[in-house]
């Protein structure tokens, strides 16, 4: 282009002005989007013989979104929280909206109730069984707020129900995700014991999902168990800062204004750093910095960021400060990307429900890496055995 300007006998000032304009031109959305997870709005199409999965404590389907991206068909999801029945029903409705086309049946009962029924109409020997038991009594946020954390009868009966699911359904692969403190619980030991009794090879570790390309610092306990072969946790992916992941959305976000505490946090950051995009929380910040510069993953996203103590919507939950002084309110769409959701997942309009789905979910981008890694091992196992072991024929209702 500069050669063209020269051929057109443009002045030196015109050429300098063109170069300056080119340097300040915003990148196209595609080049700004972090490449570690899927941002397309096209849902994957799965073959009829895709591996099948059952999910316990499903929430809005973060783990299912990751499964679908890895070529796995969720066929049953159990989701009901009696302590928050209205929210749980709204979350289940969103799950049905996103996964019913894959033949996934959402069961609005507790996992304990489903276990008492003997897992009626559940396929035996599914390829995958996943559980993310309720983590409130083990989370750092809960224990910091309440002053103490204690394992309850509900926690123990949930673990017993998961153990019974493993025993009765005999999945080829069992996976579990929870907060780090869950590994110190009696509930976790109940699940470990049944896996050992049933002859599963078990691997578990606390991982920071930022090490797997999630633009968010999120430490979680992840367990993978398999029978007849060994499955390891996947390798990490290229790190991604929060700004790189959502820069393409920022111009579309609502204008905002920093709260006094946010302004103080920003001034503290700028006192020792050059101006750069900063994500500043409007709530939280008890145990970690309320702000994160753009090149770093954001802080852990929690349901409490989106709702108050009564479960009502927070109109704003985090703000983005840009070096030109612009302040934008982080949108649900932006928060969903920071949680690793693919672009095709459709959230409800209500902030409390959408935020709860985001805060509760296993990051789909991590789940995709986990299950793609397991799938590659399973396929290699099938090739070595010349044929795959067939599960009972199961047709989703």
Buried (B, 14 or more C-beta within 10 A) or exposed (E): EEEEBEEEEBEEEEBEEBEEEEEEEEEEEEEBBBBBBBBEEEBBEBEEEBBBBBBBBBBBBBBBBBBBBBBBBBBBBBBBBEEEEEBBBBBBBBBBBBBEEBBBBBBBBBBBBBBEEEBEEBBEBBBBBBBBBBBBBBBBBBBEEEEEBEBEEBBBBBBBBBBBBBBEBBBBBBBBBBBBBBBEBEBBEBBBEBBEEBEBBBEBEBBBBBBBBBBBBBBBBBBBBBBEBEBEBBEBBEBBBBBBBBBBBBEEBEEBEBBEBBBEBBEEBBEEEEEBBBBBBBBBBEEEBBBBBBEBBBBBBBBBBBBEEEBEBBEBBBBBBBEEEBBBBBBBBBBBBBBBBBBBBEBBEBBBBBBBBBBBBBBBBBBBBBBBBBBEBBEEBEEEEEEBEEBEEBEBE
